[in-house]
Amino acid sequence: MGIYIEKFYSPQKIRDALDLISENDSKILAGSTSLGKAKNMKIKKMVNIMKLPLSYVKEDEKNIYIGATTTIQDLLENPIIQNKFPFIHSALLKFGAWGIRTMATVGGSVFTSFSWSDVTPLFMVLDAKVFIISKNEERLLPIDNFLDDKGEYINGYLLKEIIIEKDGCGVEREFKKIALSSFDIALLNFAYVKGNDFIRISVGARPGRPIRLKQAEKDRSLDTAIREAKLGDDFRVTKTWREKVLRSLLSEVIA
Ligand SMILES: Cc1cc2nc3c(=O)[nH]c(=O)nc-3n(C[C@H](O)[C@H](O)[C@H](O)COP(=O)(O)OP(=O)(O)OC[C@H]3O[C@@H](n4cnc5c(N)ncnc54)[C@H](O)[C@@H]3O)c2cc1C
């Protein structure tokens, strides 16, 4: 059995969506690229959020605001991203499986933050904030804090928007993805943003989810970075291979 859905809702107003997801046994559906593959799942109330007015990229003087249902392809084609944030654009061009780009959403990508996610390590080095809402409250959280405490937000909360400060791209930046082909998920991915007096480094394709290497950012030490990354083996490559590659990539950045 795949997914058995008792009732399917497609609200057009955020208020209605929040009412629905505040009820027990409800589940949010966005681009469906992850949820659609679920097996043996019974969902009483599936709440499709793709009709909500949350597909946008906006800007003001300080920030850019990316709505949760914006797809990766929407972001790639957005003129604000293309013209003003080429770093985001070029990083997202590495998101594999082109067909999936037209379905996978920014909110779904951050919410799942799978080990192989390209979106999460990118947003981590940009120091993105996650704006979540429920029927009774709103919270603006640094992406790391959101992911650390995600368990709290699984029921009743909607990830509404990602907020990135415009000057968050520093003076030097890079996103690297190593994969078997341009369609594949990462064997290792890593990103950094350097400012005059700071560096942010993230790494993905590790056990669990992508992380920021906060201690290594302070120590500027390769050994600390490798220890902190806690890379692992899987059926594709070994931990040793990942450590060697990460060390080599980082040596140009923090040595
Ligand atoms: C073949 C394939 C290749 C892929 N390649 C890559 C790749 O190279 N790089 C990469 O980064 N990703 C890749 N992905 C995408 C990634 O694995 C996830 O499937 C995707 O990011 C999930 O987004 P979605 O919008 O489809 O979420 P859905 O599948 O709709 O939902 C996933 C989960 O998130 C929750 N959710 C979704 N949106 C919200 C929200 N706004 N608020 C609260 N909860 C929410 C849902 O309830 C569900 O639990 C790939 C996926 C596939 C299938």
Ligand as a Chemical Component Dictionary entry (heavy atoms), coordinates in Angstrom:
data_LIG
# 
_chem_comp.id                   LIG 
_chem_comp.type                 NON-POLYMER 
_chem_comp.pdbx_formal_charge   0 
_chem_comp.three_letter_code    LIG 
# 
loop_
_chem_comp_atom.comp_id 
_chem_comp_atom.atom_id 
_chem_comp_atom.alt_atom_id 
_chem_comp_atom.type_symbol 
_chem_comp_atom.charge 
_chem_comp_atom.model_Cartn_x 
_chem_comp_atom.model_Cartn_y 
_chem_comp_atom.model_Cartn_z 
_chem_comp_atom.pdbx_ordinal 
LIG C1  C1  C 0 14.417 11.737 -7.343 1  
LIG C2  C2  C 0 14.628 12.896 -6.393 2  
LIG C3  C3  C 0 15.804 13.627 -6.473 3  
LIG C4  C4  C 0 16.031 14.705 -5.615 4  
LIG N1  N1  N 0 17.203 15.397 -5.701 5  
LIG C5  C5  C 0 17.448 16.401 -4.834 6  
LIG C6  C6  C 0 18.689 17.113 -4.871 7  
LIG O1  O1  O 0 19.572 16.866 -5.700 8  
LIG N2  N2  N 0 18.874 18.112 -3.969 9  
LIG C7  C7  C 0 17.931 18.443 -3.037 10 
LIG O2  O2  O 0 18.162 19.373 -2.243 11 
LIG N3  N3  N 0 16.742 17.793 -2.981 12 
LIG C8  C8  C 0 16.476 16.792 -3.862 13 
LIG N4  N4  N 0 15.263 16.153 -3.827 14 
LIG C9  C9  C 0 14.159 16.738 -3.026 15 
LIG C10 C10 C 0 14.110 16.327 -1.562 16 
LIG O3  O3  O 0 14.578 15.012 -1.369 17 
LIG C11 C11 C 0 12.682 16.423 -1.008 18 
LIG O4  O4  O 0 11.893 15.429 -1.660 19 
LIG C12 C12 C 0 11.994 17.751 -1.234 20 
LIG O5  O5  O 0 12.824 18.788 -0.877 21 
LIG C13 C13 C 0 10.676 17.825 -0.427 22 
LIG O6  O6  O 0 9.938  18.974 -0.805 23 
LIG P1  P1  P 0 8.382  18.875 -1.192 24 
LIG O7  O7  O 0 7.894  20.247 -1.429 25 
LIG O8  O8  O 0 8.181  17.907 -2.314 26 
LIG O9  O9  O 0 7.765  18.303 0.172  27 
LIG P2  P2  P 0 6.585  17.224 0.417  28 
LIG O10 O10 O 0 7.000  15.875 -0.081 29 
LIG O11 O11 O 0 5.279  17.736 -0.043 30 
LIG O12 O12 O 0 6.586  17.231 2.022  31 
LIG C14 C14 C 0 7.688  16.706 2.736  32 
LIG C15 C15 C 0 7.448  16.888 4.251  33 
LIG O13 O13 O 0 7.532  18.255 4.607  34 
LIG C16 C16 C 0 6.312  18.709 5.227  35 
LIG N5  N5  N 0 6.105  20.070 4.709  36 
LIG C17 C17 C 0 6.222  20.464 3.414  37 
LIG N6  N6  N 0 6.046  21.796 3.314  38 
LIG C18 C18 C 0 5.802  22.246 4.569  39 
LIG C19 C19 C 0 5.548  23.549 5.115  40 
LIG N7  N7  N 0 5.528  24.655 4.353  41 
LIG N8  N8  N 0 5.337  23.649 6.455  42 
LIG C20 C20 C 0 5.385  22.544 7.255  43 
LIG N9  N9  N 0 5.624  21.298 6.790  44 
LIG C21 C21 C 0 5.837  21.149 5.466  45 
LIG C22 C22 C 0 5.243  17.687 4.810  46 
LIG O14 O14 O 0 4.216  17.563 5.774  47 
LIG C23 C23 C 0 6.073  16.412 4.718  48 
LIG O15 O15 O 0 6.223  15.843 6.002  49 
LIG C24 C24 C 0 15.032 15.060 -4.658 50 
LIG C25 C25 C 0 13.838 14.326 -4.574 51 
LIG C26 C26 C 0 13.625 13.254 -5.428 52 
LIG C27 C27 C 0 12.332 12.488 -5.322 53 
# 
loop_
_chem_comp_bond.comp_id 
_chem_comp_bond.atom_id_1 
_chem_comp_bond.atom_id_2 
_chem_comp_bond.value_order 
_chem_comp_bond.pdbx_ordinal 
LIG C1  C2  SING 1  
LIG C2  C3  SING 2  
LIG C2  C26 DOUB 3  
LIG C3  C4  DOUB 4  
LIG C4  N1  SING 5  
LIG C4  C24 SING 6  
LIG N1  C5  DOUB 7  
LIG C5  C6  SING 8  
LIG C5  C8  SING 9  
LIG C6  O1  DOUB 10 
LIG C6  N2  SING 11 
LIG N2  C7  SING 12 
LIG C7  O2  DOUB 13 
LIG C7  N3  SING 14 
LIG N3  C8  DOUB 15 
LIG C8  N4  SING 16 
LIG N4  C9  SING 17 
LIG N4  C24 SING 18 
LIG C9  C10 SING 19 
LIG C10 O3  SING 20 
LIG C10 C11 SING 21 
LIG C11 O4  SING 22 
LIG C11 C12 SING 23 
LIG C12 O5  SING 24 
LIG C12 C13 SING 25 
LIG C13 O6  SING 26 
LIG O6  P1  SING 27 
LIG P1  O7  DOUB 28 
LIG P1  O8  SING 29 
LIG P1  O9  SING 30 
LIG O9  P2  SING 31 
LIG P2  O10 DOUB 32 
LIG P2  O11 SING 33 
LIG P2  O12 SING 34 
LIG O12 C14 SING 35 
LIG C14 C15 SING 36 
LIG C15 O13 SING 37 
LIG C15 C23 SING 38 
LIG O13 C16 SING 39 
LIG C16 N5  SING 40 
LIG C16 C22 SING 41 
LIG N5  C17 SING 42 
LIG N5  C21 SING 43 
LIG C17 N6  DOUB 44 
LIG N6  C18 SING 45 
LIG C18 C19 SING 46 
LIG C18 C21 DOUB 47 
LIG C19 N7  SING 48 
LIG C19 N8  DOUB 49 
LIG N8  C20 SING 50 
LIG C20 N9  DOUB 51 
LIG N9  C21 SING 52 
LIG C22 O14 SING 53 
LIG C22 C23 SING 54 
LIG C23 O15 SING 55 
LIG C24 C25 DOUB 56 
LIG C25 C26 SING 57 
LIG C26 C27 SING 58 
# 
